[in-house]
Amino acid sequence: MATVRLDQKKRALVRSIPSSYTKALARYFGTGPTNVDLARAQQQAYVDALEANGVAVHRLDADENHPDCMFVEDQAVVVDGHMLLPTPGHPSRVAEQPPIAEFLMEALEGVQTCTMGGEARMDGGDIIRLGDLFFVGRSSRTNDLGIVSLASLLEFFGHELRVIDIPEGALHLTSISSTPTDNIILAPEGFLKPEDFGALPEGCEIIWIPDEEVYGCNTIGLPNGKVLMAEGYPTVKAALNERGLETVEIDMSEIRAADGSLTCCSIFY
């Protein structure tokens, strides 16, 4: 989940991979997963990496009726003790939400919860946070009415929201960018431009990565100064290491095959 600050990343929710995972949606990074056992092993390595770096992980059971159910990030947006339950942008994924919402409402005792209505659509994967500045992608999964719902929540806190149009060759904003720290954005050349983000707060920067490493731009910053990243992206690794960040690399090949990235696989709460 890309909507929490580093110091808020104490607990994470994940969901097991169903045997039906080979039917997961795929259009952008991959042509569809083929090896469920390998995907499960990669997810376990992901969980192990989070736990080894101080994150308590809770795992929900898989749902065989929903091949994409492991990608929990899209189903809930947690911001400073409040939660927005968006209507996912793809119809096949709407029914994944109830067990995720039920767990989070219990885990976040007293959480204020908002829902979307009408034609509003949003995937949680279209949001990144840089301190108290938020960016949302207008994409094939997130529309203007969905963005209005998010803006209403952020207005409550006085947070700023900026909208970025996602190019046709990308699924979500987090598919092509992330904030490995509270003052760094990773973004790929050719997919996004400096003017998409606008002027950043003092002390913040965008690290531009060659477009051939676009998948590597999705990372998870951890409270201990380490950054979880997909293996195989040397420019991303070098840029983070040069800034004093220790990288933890894991194989994401079967997750990528279903258009999934690191942040897709968890919700921090």
N, C-alpha and C positions, 0 to 999 in steps of 0.2 A: 504494500500500500504506500503510495507516494504522497499522502496527505498528512503525515505526522512528522514532527521534528525528530532529530536524532535522539534527544533525551526522552522521547516518548516511546521509543522502540523497546519496550520491556517484554511484551507478550505478542504472540502472532498466532493466527488461525490458519490452518491449512486443511485440505480435504483430500482424501485418498483417491487414487486413480481407478476408475472402473475398467472392467474387461472390455467394455464398449468403446474405450478410448480411441481405437483405430478409426472410429467414425467421427472424431472431433472435426470441427470446422477448420479448414486450412485454405488460405488463399495468398498469403503474403510471403512469409519466410519459408514455408515448407509446402510439400505436396501431400501432407497427411502422415501421422505417425503409423509405424508398422510393428513396433516391438514394445508391447505393454510391459513385459518384465523389465526391459532396460529403462523404460520411462519410470517405473516404480523405484528402481535402484537409484536413478538420478534424483527423484524426489526425496528419497531417504537421505542421500548425500546433502541435499539442500537443507533438510530439517536438521541433520547432524551439524552442519555448518552454523546454522542459526543458534542451536543450543550450545555449541562449543564457544560461542561468543556472547553468552549471557542472555539469550532470548528464550523465554519459556514458550513452548509450542504446544498448542492443542490441535488434535486432528479429528475432523469429522469423517464419518463413514462416506464412502462413495455412493453414488446413485447410478445404477446401470442404465436408467432411462435418459441420462444426461451425460453424453460422452465428454463434454467440456467442463464438468463440474469441478475439476481440480483448480480451475482458474477463478478463484474466489474474489480476487481484487475487484472485479467488475460489479459485484453484487451489493457492496456496502461502502459508504464513504464516511469515515470516522474523522471528525475534526474537533479537537479540544473538548472531548466529552460529549459531543453531540453526534448524531448519526443520521445520514441521509440514505434512504433506501431507494435507489434509482430504479426505473423500469429499463431493463437492459435493451440495447439496441437491436439485438437479433431475437426474433420470436422464440426460437428453440431454447433460449437460455432463461426465459422469464421464470420458469418453475424451479430453477435451481435455488432461488433466494430464500424460501421460508426457513429451512433449517439453519442457514447462516444467520438470518435475522433473529431467530429464536435464541440461538446461542449467545449472540452479542448483546441482546437485550438483557439476558440473565447475567452475563459476565460483567457488563457495564451497568451495574445496579443504579437505577435512577436516571439512566441516559435519556436525553430528550431526542425523540425520533421523528423524522420527517419522511414523508413519502411523496411520490410523484403521481400525478393524475393526468387524464386526458391523453394527448398525443406526445407528452414529454418523454424523451428517451435519453438515456445516458449510461455509459459504461464507466465504472470507476477507473479503468485504465486510461481514461482521457484526462487525468488530473495529475499535475505535479505541484509540489510546494517548495518554495525557496524562502525559508524563514516564515514571514507572515504574508508573503506575496504568492498568490496562486495563479497557475496557468491552466486553462482548460482547452482541449482540442475540440473544434467543431469538425466532426468526422462522419463516417458512414454509420456510426453507432451512437453518436451524441448530437442532438439537434438543438436549435435555439431555445425551445421551450424547456428542455432539460437544463440548459445553461442558466436560464432564469431561475430555476429552482435552486441550483447551486449558489447563484449570486445572492439569493435571499438568505441562505444559511450563513454565508461568509459576511454579509452585511451586518448580521447580528454581532459578530466579533470585531467589526471594523477592519476586516482583512480586504486587501485589494484583489480583484480578479481580472485577468487579462485573457482574451480569447485568441487562439491560434488556429488558423485553418490548416487541417491536416491534408497533405498531398495524397493523391489517389493511390500511390504506391505504398501507403502505410496504413496500418489498422488503427492504432491509438497513438496518443501523444507519448505515453510511456513506452511504446514500441520503438520509438526513435529518440528518446531523451530520458534523463533522470537527474536527480540531485543527490550525488553521493555524499555531500555534506550540506549543511544549511546555507552555504554561500557559493556553491559550485553547481553549474548546469553542464552536463555532457550533451552535446548535440552534433548531428552529422551534417557535413557539408552536402549540398545538393538536395537535401530534404527540407531544411529549415534555414532561415536567414536571421542575421542580427536584429533586423527591424521586427521580426515576429515576436521577439521577447521585449523589445523596447529598452529604455534605460533601466538598469538594475540598481538596487541599493548600493551604497558605498561599501566597498570591500567584497563585493560579489563579482563573479566572472563566469563567462561561458567558455568552455574548452571545446574547440571545434575539432571533430574527428573525421578522417576521410570516409567518404560514403561507403566504401567497401567494408568498413567496420561498423556499420549502422547498428547491427544487432548488439554489439558490445557496448553501445551507449546506455543500455538498460542495466542499472546496477542497484544495489541496496547498500546504503551507508549504515554502519552500525555504531552504537554509542561508544565503543572502545577505540574508535579511530580506524577500524578496518573497513574494507569495502568488499562486499560479495559481488563477483562478476563472473560472466561466462568465460570459459577457457577458449583460447584461440584468437584473442584480440590484442596483439602486442602494442598497438598505438595507445589504446585505452589504458592498458596496464602501465605503460611507461609514463603517461601523463599523470596518472594518479600517484604513482611512486615518486615522481619528481616533486610532488606537493606534500610529501611526507606521509602518504596514506599507504598502509599495508593492504595488499589485495589478497583475497581468498578466491581461487578459481575453481569452478566446478563444471562438469560436462553437462550441457543443456541440449544436446542434439535431438533427443526425442521429444523434448518440451518445445523446442523451436519448430519441430515438424508440424505442430498443431498451432503455429503462430503465437506460441506462448513465450514469455520472457520471465526473468527473475521476479519482478514485482507482481506479475499476474498470479503467482502461486501462493500468495499470503495476504492477509489483512493484519496490519499492526493495530493494536487497540490498547 
